Amino acid sequence: MIDFYSWPTPNGHKVAIMLEEAGLAYNTIDIDIQKGDQFEEKFLAISPNNRIPAIVDPEGPGGKPISIFESGAILIYLAEKSGKFLPTEPHARMDVLQWLMFQMGNVGPMFGQCNHFRSYAPEEIPYAVDRYTKEVGRLYGVMDKQLGRKEFLAGEYSIADMATYSWTLGYKRYGYDMDQYPHLKRWQAALTARPGVARGMELQSEKRRTGGMSDDAKKVLFGDQQYERR
């Protein structure tokens, strides 16, 4: 059984969705990133960048245990382990991988910075808000155009869609309306309707805090503790 170290964030959701969609047996281990669990030595031994998610598979390649951090790498590993949601045909496989990298290198970082400067920065920085808000709109446009040509990001439903889905749901926080992106809106609805996606999104949902982030949590997530050498 795979040990899944996570918390209910977009990066955690993507792997939870894949575990559910692929029908893999797993055990969830909470890493409360607002309390600082990600800095514990036991977790750092698995995820040296102190970020969720991470997995440990006791039945890895050759029957040997393996630990993996970075959500994109985890998705590729789980796809290869299960034989699902990542084609073996070279052209189709590359289509999935390039859209997965699009999420890892663009959607995640840019949407995350947009949310930070719009919602959590201690003071408003208009240049940062404007830059990242516009970049989110540009990326929504890229996805909308692609989804106007194909049912899913790489044609067939894949780990690229799982990786991207939950990041796109915060459009109101980013200052957008999905009616501006009809193909993306259609795609969101298609994924929302999938039982595996619903189960993945629900995982750890009771752990989510309501009423905003506390000052102590902000210090953990955004303060100097992030920059200590480990």
N, C-alpha and C positions, 0 to 999 in steps of 0.2 A: 504494500500500500504506500502511495506517495504521500510524504509529509509536505503540506502546503502552508508556507509561512506568509501571512498576508494581513491586510486591513482593507476595509471597504472604500477604496479609491479607484479611479479609472484604471490605474496599472494593476491593481489587485483584481478588478472585475474581469479584465481581459483573460487572465489565466483561469479564473473561476469558471468563466463561460466555456473555455476550451475543455477543462476537466469534465464539465457536465455534458457538453456536446459529444465528446469522444467516449463517454461512458467509462472513464477510468476511475478506479477506486482511490480515494484520497482521504487524508485526515487533515483538518484545518487547525493551524496553530496561530493564535492571535498575536500580532506584533503591533501593539498600540503605539503608533508613531507620535501621538500627542503627549504621551507619557515618557517617551524616550526608550522604549524597548528595542528600537533599532540600533542603539549604541551598546547593547549588551554583548559581551565577548562571545557568547554562544552563537548569537545571530551573526556577528561579524565574521565568524569562521565560515559561515555559509555565504554571506553577502557582504564582501569587504567594502562595498560602497555605501553601506548602511541604508539601503533602500529596499522596500518591498516591491514586488513579491520575490520569493525564492522557493525552491523545492529541493527535497532530498528524495531520491528514488533508490530504495535498497536493492532493487532489481534493475540496475542500469545495464549498459552495454556489456556483453560478456558475463552477465550475472553479477557484476561488481557494483557496489553502491556508487552513486554520483550525486553531487550537489550542483545546482545551477542557479545563478542569479542573472538579472537583466530579463525583463519580461519577453522581449522578442526572441531571445535565445531559448527561453523556456517554451514558448509556443512552437518553435521549430522542433525542439526535442520531443515534445508531446505529440506533435503531428507525425513525426517519424516513428515514434514508439507505437502509436495507435494505427498508423497507416491511413489517417483521415485528415482531410482539410488542407492538404499540401500535395499537389499533383506530382507524379514522378516524371511525366513527360517534360522534357527540358524547357520548352517555350512557356508552357502553362505554369510550371514551377517558378520560373523567373518572373512571370507576371505577378504571382502571389508575393514573392520575396521583395520585389521592388515596391509594391504597395505597403507591405509590412514595414520596410525601411522608411517609406514616406511618413508613416505614423510615428515611428521611433525618432526620426530626425527632424520632423516638422510639426506634426499635429500635437504630439505630447509636449515638447518644449515650448512651442509658441502659445498654445492654449493655456498651459500652466503659467507662463509669465503674464499673459493677459489677465488671468484670474487673480494672480498675486497683486499686480499693480492696480487693478480695479477694486479689489476687495480687501486686501490685507496690508498693503504698504502703510507704514506709520504716517506718511504724509503724501499728498497727491503730487505726482510728478507728471504734468500734462504730456510731455514728450513721450514718456514711456507708455502711458495709457493710450495715446494716439497711435504710436508705432505698433504695439502688440494687438490693439483692437483691429487695426487695418489688416495686419497680417492674418489674424483669424478669419476675417472676411475673405481675404484672398484664398486661403486654404479651403474654406467652405466652397468657394467658387470652383476650385480645382476638382474637388470631390463631386460637386453637383454636375459638372460637365462630363466627368467620367461616368457617373451613374446615369446620365442621359443616353449613354451609348451601350452600357452593360447593366445587367441586373444587379450584379455585385461588383465590388471594386476591381477584382481580377477576373470577372466573368462568372465563374462558379463561386458559391459560398466557400469561404476559406478563413484561415487564421488572420488574414489581412482585415477582414470585416470585423472579426472578434476584437482585434487589437484597437480598432478605430472607434467602434460604436459608442462606448460610454463617454469617450472624450467629447463627442459631438453633442451630447445631450444638454450641456450647460449653456446653450446658446443665449438664454436670457441674461446670464451673468456676463456674457461677452458682449452684450449689446445688440443682439441680432434676433430676427424672427425667421423661423424656418419656412414661412411662406415665400421668402426671398429665394429659396433653394428647393424647388418642388421635387427634383429627382432625389436629392438627399433626404427630404422629408419622407418620400415613398420608401426609400431604403431603410430609414430608421424604423418605420412602422413594420416593415417586413421582419426585421430582426427582433423587434419588441414582441412580435407574435410567436416567436420560436420558444418552446418550453425550456430548452436548454439555456437559452439566453436569460430567460426569466429566472430560472433557478440560480444561475451564476450571479445575476445582479442582486438577488435576494440574500445570498450568502453573507453572513456577518452583518446584515442590515441592522440588527438590533444593537450593534455596537456604535452606530453613527450617533454623534452628539447633535442635539438640536439647540437652537438659540444662539448660534454663532460660536466662534472660537474664543476660548479664554486667553487672557494675557499670558498665563503660564504655558499654554499650548503653543502660542505664537513664539515664545522664547525657545521652546524645544525645536520647533520646526524651522524657524527663521533666524534664531540667535547665534551667538558665537560658538555654542556647542557643536554646531555643524562643521566648524573649521578647525577643531582640535585634531592634532595628529594622532592617529590610532595605529 
